[in-house]
């Protein structure tokens, strides 16, 4: 059984999270620069078996696309091209950044660490992944 890897794609930074080998728990993994994400993923897939990708899709409250949606759609195409044998699941990512910030606050993370956008991106990716895992068990 391979890991499932979640991606919170942004035009500057990309938050990544991965499951454990049993696909039970989502763990924040890394934040990488957007231009380096495909290289990072190729290296990761060579080290660890990956069963699927979960990609956060930004939407407005109304369900309409945001300004960022087109960038994520473009990245989705690149991801499918780079990893044709690995399925990509799109997941609604509304509120993940706010939930991530609340989780950091509740967890007692220092203010300086909460302001690090890389931490927010990693934790947002873990929230996206945990949401996906929970939706599979319903």
C-alpha positions as a Markdown table, in Angstrom:
| # | Residue | x | y | z |
|---|---|---|---|---|
| 1 | Unk | 0.0 | 0.0 | 0.0 |
| 2 | Unk | 1.4 | 3.4 | -1.0 |
| 3 | Unk | 1.1 | 6.7 | 0.7 |
| 4 | Unk | -1.4 | 9.4 | -0.3 |
| 5 | Unk | 0.2 | 12.8 | -0.9 |
| 6 | Unk | -1.8 | 16.0 | -0.6 |
| 7 | Unk | -1.0 | 19.3 | -2.3 |
| 8 | Unk | -2.1 | 22.7 | -1.3 |
| 9 | Unk | -0.9 | 24.5 | -4.4 |
| 10 | Unk | -0.1 | 28.2 | -4.5 |
| 11 | Unk | 1.7 | 30.3 | -7.1 |
| 12 | Unk | 4.5 | 31.0 | -4.7 |
| 13 | Unk | 4.5 | 28.1 | -2.1 |
| 14 | Unk | 3.1 | 24.6 | -2.1 |
| 15 | Unk | 2.2 | 22.9 | 1.1 |
| 16 | Unk | 2.6 | 19.1 | 1.1 |
| 17 | Unk | 1.3 | 16.4 | 3.4 |
| 18 | Unk | 1.4 | 12.6 | 3.3 |
| 19 | Unk | -0.3 | 9.7 | 5.0 |
| 20 | Unk | 1.5 | 7.0 | 6.9 |
| 21 | Unk | 2.0 | 3.7 | 5.1 |
| 22 | Unk | -1.4 | 2.4 | 6.4 |
| 23 | Unk | -3.2 | 5.6 | 5.1 |
| 24 | Unk | -4.7 | 6.3 | 8.5 |
| 25 | Unk | -3.1 | 9.6 | 9.5 |
| 26 | Unk | -2.3 | 12.8 | 7.5 |
| 27 | Unk | 1.1 | 14.4 | 8.4 |
| 28 | Unk | 2.4 | 17.8 | 7.3 |
| 29 | Unk | 5.4 | 17.1 | 5.1 |
| 30 | Unk | 7.1 | 20.1 | 3.5 |
| 31 | Unk | 6.6 | 23.5 | 1.9 |
| 32 | Unk | 8.4 | 24.0 | -1.4 |
| 33 | Unk | 8.6 | 26.8 | -3.9 |
| 34 | Unk | 6.0 | 26.4 | -6.7 |
| 35 | Unk | 8.7 | 26.2 | -9.4 |
| 36 | Unk | 10.3 | 23.3 | -7.5 |
| 37 | Unk | 7.3 | 21.2 | -6.6 |
| 38 | Unk | 7.3 | 18.8 | -9.6 |
| 39 | Unk | 11.0 | 18.0 | -9.0 |
| 40 | Unk | 10.3 | 17.5 | -5.3 |
| 41 | Unk | 7.4 | 15.2 | -6.1 |
| 42 | Unk | 9.5 | 13.1 | -8.6 |
| 43 | Unk | 12.2 | 12.6 | -6.0 |
| 44 | Unk | 9.6 | 11.7 | -3.3 |
| 45 | Unk | 7.8 | 9.2 | -5.6 |
| 46 | Unk | 11.2 | 7.5 | -6.2 |
| 47 | Unk | 11.8 | 7.1 | -2.5 |
| 48 | Unk | 8.2 | 6.3 | -1.3 |
| 49 | Unk | 5.4 | 4.5 | -3.1 |
| 50 | Unk | 2.6 | 6.9 | -3.7 |
| 51 | Unk | -0.9 | 5.5 | -4.4 |
| 52 | Unk | -2.6 | 8.8 | -5.1 |
| 53 | Unk | -2.4 | 12.6 | -5.0 |
| 54 | Unk | -5.0 | 14.8 | -3.4 |
| 55 | Unk | -5.1 | 18.3 | -4.8 |
| 56 | Unk | -6.9 | 21.1 | -3.0 |
| 57 | Unk | -9.2 | 23.0 | -5.4 |
| 58 | Unk | -10.0 | 26.6 | -4.3 |
| 59 | Unk | -13.6 | 27.7 | -4.6 |
| 60 | Unk | -15.6 | 30.7 | -3.3 |
| 61 | Unk | -18.4 | 30.1 | -0.8 |
| 62 | Unk | -20.8 | 30.2 | -3.7 |
| 63 | Unk | -18.9 | 27.3 | -5.3 |
| 64 | Unk | -17.6 | 29.6 | -8.1 |
| 65 | Unk | -14.0 | 29.6 | -9.1 |
| 66 | Unk | -11.5 | 31.9 | -7.4 |
| 67 | Unk | -8.6 | 33.8 | -9.0 |
| 68 | Unk | -6.4 | 30.9 | -7.9 |
| 69 | Unk | -8.5 | 28.2 | -9.4 |
| 70 | Unk | -7.0 | 28.5 | -12.9 |
| 71 | Unk | -3.5 | 28.1 | -11.5 |
| 72 | Unk | -4.5 | 24.9 | -9.7 |
| 73 | Unk | -6.2 | 23.6 | -12.9 |
| 74 | Unk | -3.0 | 24.2 | -14.8 |
| 75 | Unk | -0.9 | 22.5 | -12.1 |
| 76 | Unk | -3.4 | 19.6 | -12.1 |
| 77 | Unk | -2.7 | 19.1 | -15.8 |
| 78 | Unk | 1.1 | 19.2 | -15.2 |
| 79 | Unk | 0.7 | 16.6 | -12.3 |
| 80 | Unk | -1.3 | 14.2 | -14.5 |
| 81 | Unk | 1.3 | 14.5 | -17.3 |
| 82 | Unk | 4.3 | 14.0 | -14.9 |
| 83 | Unk | 2.7 | 11.1 | -13.1 |
| 84 | Unk | 0.3 | 9.4 | -15.6 |
| 85 | Unk | 0.0 | 6.2 | -13.4 |
| 86 | Unk | -1.0 | 8.0 | -10.2 |
| 87 | Unk | -4.6 | 9.2 | -9.8 |
| 88 | Unk | -5.2 | 12.8 | -8.8 |
| 89 | Unk | -8.3 | 13.5 | -6.6 |
| 90 | Unk | -9.6 | 17.1 | -6.4 |
| 91 | Unk | -10.8 | 18.2 | -3.0 |
| 92 | Unk | -12.6 | 21.4 | -2.0 |
| 93 | Unk | -10.1 | 23.4 | 0.1 |
| 94 | Unk | -12.4 | 26.2 | 1.4 |
| 95 | Unk | -11.5 | 27.3 | 4.9 |
| 96 | Unk | -8.4 | 25.1 | 5.2 |
| 97 | Unk | -6.1 | 28.1 | 5.9 |
| 98 | Unk | -8.4 | 29.4 | 8.6 |
| 99 | Unk | -8.7 | 25.9 | 10.1 |
| 100 | Unk | -4.9 | 25.5 | 10.0 |
| 101 | Unk | -4.4 | 28.8 | 11.8 |
| 102 | Unk | -6.9 | 27.8 | 14.4 |
| 103 | Unk | -5.2 | 24.4 | 14.8 |
| 104 | Unk | -1.8 | 26.1 | 15.3 |
| 105 | Unk | -3.3 | 28.5 | 17.9 |
| 106 | Unk | -5.1 | 25.7 | 19.7 |
| 107 | Unk | -1.9 | 23.6 | 19.6 |
| 108 | Unk | 0.0 | 26.3 | 21.4 |
| 109 | Unk | 2.3 | 27.3 | 18.5 |
| 110 | Unk | 4.2 | 30.5 | 19.1 |
| 111 | Unk | 3.0 | 33.6 | 17.3 |
| 112 | Unk | 6.2 | 33.8 | 15.2 |
| 113 | Unk | 5.7 | 30.2 | 14.0 |
| 114 | Unk | 1.9 | 30.8 | 13.3 |
| 115 | Unk | 2.9 | 33.8 | 11.0 |
| 116 | Unk | 5.2 | 31.6 | 8.9 |
| 117 | Unk | 3.1 | 31.0 | 5.8 |
| 118 | Unk | 5.0 | 27.8 | 5.1 |
| 119 | Unk | 3.6 | 26.3 | 8.3 |
| 120 | Unk | 0.1 | 27.3 | 7.3 |
| 121 | Unk | 0.6 | 25.7 | 3.9 |
| 122 | Unk | 1.8 | 22.4 | 5.3 |
| 123 | Unk | -0.9 | 22.2 | 7.8 |
| 124 | Unk | -3.5 | 23.2 | 5.2 |
| 125 | Unk | -2.3 | 20.3 | 3.1 |
| 126 | Unk | -2.7 | 17.9 | 6.0 |
| 127 | Unk | -6.2 | 19.2 | 6.6 |
| 128 | Unk | -7.1 | 18.6 | 2.9 |
| 129 | Unk | -5.6 | 15.1 | 3.2 |
| 130 | Unk | -7.4 | 14.3 | 6.4 |
| 131 | Unk | -10.7 | 15.5 | 4.8 |
| 132 | Unk | -10.1 | 13.1 | 1.9 |
| 133 | Unk | -9.3 | 10.2 | 4.2 |
| 134 | Unk | -12.5 | 10.8 | 6.2 |
| 135 | Unk | -14.6 | 11.1 | 3.0 |
| 136 | Unk | -13.3 | 7.6 | 1.9 |
| 137 | Unk | -14.5 | 5.9 | 5.1 |
| 138 | Unk | -18.1 | 7.2 | 4.8 |
